[in-house]
Each structure stands twice: as structure tokens, then as C-alpha cells.
């Protein structure tokens, strides 16, 4: 279980750092860049929220709050 948590922590951290400059974005609505607000990002945020509820990881909660404060007016 420890290894699974380490992998999930790694995925969660990397999701916040995904940007269009990291990958070649071919979709016109921007589904890769995590600073966009599209269906793909919403699914990712929902997954991160569910992971936070399982772990109560305060650092993850802070990152989620920061994302919303930065991206949602």
C-alpha cells in the first residue's frame, strides 16, 4: 500500500505542473494544460479531491485551493 500511495502522490504533484509547454498540444480547447478549465481538467481535479478525502493530505488541499483561487474568478 505504501508504494501505491507514493505513486499517487507523484501523479497528484505532477498534475499541477502540467502545462502546454510540457507537451505538444494538438487539441484546440487545451486539454493538457492544467491551468485551463475544460472537462479533462475537471476530471483531474475531482480525482485529486477524492484522493485528498482519502489521505487528508494538507499539502494537497493547499494545492487544490491555490488552483481554484488562481483559475476561477
Protein Blocks (a to p, Z undefined) as FASTA:
>chain_A
ZZmmmmmmmmmmmmmmgcfklpccfbfnopmbmmbccfklmmmmmmmmmmmmmnopaklm
mmmmmmmmmmmZZ
